[in-house]
Amino acid sequence: MFGYVRAFKPYLRVCEYETYQAIYCGLCKEMARLTGQASRFALSYDVTFLAVMNMSVNDIPVTARRMRCPVHPINKRLCVYDNKGLMYPAFVSALLAHYKLSDDISDGKNYQKLLAMGANAGIDNGYRRAALKYPELDKRISELMKLQAEHENKREPVLDIACDPTAQMMREVFGGLTKDVQKRVKLEKFGYSLGRFVYITDALDDLRSDIKKKCYNPLALTDGVKIADGRISDDDYKRIVEITDLSINLSLAEIADSFVDLDLKMYRATLDNIIYVGLRNVYELVREGRFNKRMRSKGDKI
């Protein structure tokens, strides 16, 4: 995941925000315990959302206490601990990070490839533990990453085809939250739509950078779009945004429908915030060029 699935903090009550942040911090510690210290660099609010969903689907309550960490060595942070809902997201994060870094090694150039190789070596033990714990999920992610690479190599211009492997990946990830067959079908539908949202948002976020670097991006292959000197015109960008708006609106509607079908109770206010407000807010920031997935938004909307 890429950092696009997060809450809109101004709309969270204090107790909801503290619980959300405690799950984030607790997940960080759980990743260190299960998949190694280096895996903590893969922590994101996307994986935190997966943890909240896991705890809601399986009715897992929160137990938290204040703890220190390397990032906050002086002031203790409220952290969820001894919570079985954090295990699956921690292992999933290690799997996704491994395959993302492997892809960067294949496609990267010079120092980028070296950085990816170093990072992948750092999380290798954690990835192996995750693959042993969830071998079928590991296999499916590997297959879908290869399919994604095939689309990139042949420069697939159709957005729906290009985003399908990522959407399928999220379908597998969210389907793994339960063994209940009926719930799994609903979660898979939810995950697929969320995967589409993430891929399209990421493609728009990286559009200008990909064009400049001559990297594959399906949005840059939109009919009629002209690229000159590694740039596109403002008019062409607006045309592309019109296309992504339609796809994003469809994905958000399908996400909302699937979420309603799940009829979750625990942590509902936080989940409502992310699904109905947070996702839309992040996409709008990306569309306006004010979102930085590696750090924070360039503004005060998040």
N, C-alpha and C positions, 0 to 999 in steps of 0.2 A: 504494500500500500504506500501512498505517496504524501500523506499529510492533509488531504482534502476533507476528511470526515471528522469534523470537530464541532463542538457546541458553540453557540453564540452566547458568550459569557454574560453580556449585560442583561439577558433575559432569564438567567438562572438565579434562583434564590440562593442565599448564602449557604444554607445547609446542602443544597444540591451541588453547588460549585465545590464546596469542600469535599464532599463525597467523591465527585468526579475527579478532582485533583488527587485525592487519596488513592483512588484506584490507579491512576496514572503512575504515582510514585511507588505504590505497592507492586505494580507490574514491572517496573524498572528493577526492583530488588529481586523479584521472582525470576526475571530473565537472567540476572547475574547468578542466581543459585542454580538454575536448571541448564542454562546454555552458555554460561561463562560471562566474565566481565565485559569482554569486547562486544558481546551481542547487545549491550545496553545502548550502543550508538544507533541501533535500528529502532529504538523506541519511538513511537509516534502516537498521535491522538487517534489515528485510524485503528491501531491495535488496541488502544484503550476502549474505543467503541465496541470492538469485538468482545472485549472482556465484559463490558456492561451488558451487552446482548447475551453473553453466555450466562452471566449471573441472573439475568431476568428470565431467560428461557428455562433455566434449571432451578429457579427459586432459591438462589444462594444469598444469604444475608451478608452484610459487611461487618467486619470487626477491624477497628483501626486504632493505632497508637502513634505517638510522635516518635520519630526516629531520625538519626543523622544519616547523611550520605555524602559521597565525595564531592558532589556539586554544591551541597549546602552543609558544610562541615560544622558551622557555628550554630545556626538556628535549626532546630529540629523541625521536620516536616511530618504532617499527618499522613500515615501510610496504611493501606489495607495489608493485613498479614494473615498467614495461615488460612488462605482462602483457595479452595480447589477450583474456583472459577478463573483463576489466573494462569493455571498450568497450560491449558490448550492455547490461549492467545500467545503465551511466551514461546511455545514450540512452533506455532504457525509463523511468528515473526522471524524465527531463525531460518525456517524453510524459505520464506519469501526473500529474506535478505541474501541468502546463499545464491539463489537463482538470479536475483537482480545483479549481484556482483559478478556472477559468471557471465551474464549478458554484457556487462560493462567491460569485462576482460576481452570478450570476443569482438566488441565493436569499438572499444576505446583506442585512443592514440597516445603514444608516448607516456607522459607522466600520469595520465588518467588511467591507463591500463596498469601501470605499476601500483598506483594507489589502490585500485580495485583488487589486484592480486594480494597486496598486503592485508587489506581488510578481510578478504575472503579466507586467507590463512588464519587470521585471528579468530574467526567465528567457525572454523572448520569442525572443531570438536563439538560445539553446540549444534551445528547442523547435523552431525552424525547421530547425536542423541535424539534429535527431533525426528530424523528419518527412521530410526529404530522404533520410536514410539508410535509414529503414524506413517508406516510404509506405503499404504495405499494413497494417502494424500500426497506424499512425496513423489510417488510415481506419476500421479495425475498432473501435478504442478510441472514436473519435468516435461511431460508430453505437451502440455499447453504452452510452455515457454518455447519449445521447439516450433510449434505451430505459429506462435507470434513471430519468431525469427524468420520463418518462411514468408509470412506476409510482408515483413520489412524488406527482405532480400528481393522480392519481386515487386516491391513498391506498390502494394495494394492501394488503389485510389478510393475504394468504396469504404466509407467510414463504418458502416454497420458490420462489414466483414472484418475490418482491421481491429475493431474493439472486441470481437467475439471471444478470442482466447482469454483476455483479461476478465471478461464477464463470466466465462465458464470457470475460471480459476476462483473467483469470488463465490460462485455457486457452490463449488466443492468445499471451500473454507467454511461458509456459513451452514451448509448442510451438515458439517461435522459437529455442530453444537449439540445435536441430540440423536438418540437412537430411535425415537418415536417416529414411525414412518410418516404419519400425517403431518406432523410438525416439520419433519425434514423436507418434505415437498414444498411447504410454504417458505421455509428458510432458504431453500435453493432458489426459488423464484425471487425472493428478496435480494439474495446475494448477487444474482445475475444482473438485476437492474442497477444495483449499487456499483457493480464492476463496470457497467457501461458509463455510468456517471463519472467514475474516477478516471477512466481512460480518456473520455472526451474532454473533461476538464484539464487533464494533464496535457493533452495534445494542444489545446488552446493556450495553456500556460507556457508551453515550450515552443510555440509556433515561430516567433521571430528569431529565437536562438537557434532552432533547428534549420531554418532557412539560411541564416548566416553561416552555420557550420556545414551546410549541405547534407544534413542528416535527414533520414526519412521522417515524414510527418504527413499523414493522410490529408490533413486540412490544407496543406500546401499544394496538393494535387487536385484541388477543386477546379472544376471546369471554368475557364476564363480568367483564372488568377495568373497574373504575370509577375515574374520574379526578375529583378534587375539589380545587379551589384549586391546580391545577398539581402535584398529588402523587398517588401511588398508595399503597395500604396495604401493609404488610409482607406480609400474606397474599397479595395479588395479585402482589407481586414474587416470592414463593416459587413461585406457580403458573407464572409466566413462566419462572423459572429451571428448573423441571421440564421445560418444553417445550424450552428451549435446550439443556439437558443431553442430551436425546435426539438433537437435531439435531447437536450437537457430537460426541457419541460416534459417530454414523454417519459424519460427515465425517472424523474422526480414523482410523476403521477403513479408510475408502476411501483416505485419504492413505497409510496404512501399506501397504496391499495394492499400490497403484500404485508406491510406492517400492521394495518388494521386487521387483516385476516389472522395474524398471529395472536392478537388479543392478549398482549403481555401486560402484567400488572406491576411487578417490581421495577423500580427506577423509571417509571413511566414518564415522569415530568422531564427527566434528563434526555431520555430517548426521543420524546416528542420535540424537544428543543433542537436536537441534532438533525432529525429527519425533516421537520417542517420549517425550521429557520436556519440552522447552521449550514446545511448543504447549499441552500440558495444563496446565503451570504457569501460563502467561499467562492462560488461560481461567479457572483457579481464582482467580487474583488479581482478574480483572475481576468474577467472580461475587461475590467478597467485598468489592468496592469498594475494593481496595488497589492498583490499577494506574493509572499515569499514562502514557499513550502518548506524551505530548510530552516527558517527562523520564525518570524512572525509577519503578519500583514503590515504593509507600509501605510499605516493609518490606525484608526482607533475603532474600527468596526468589529474587531475580534478581541 
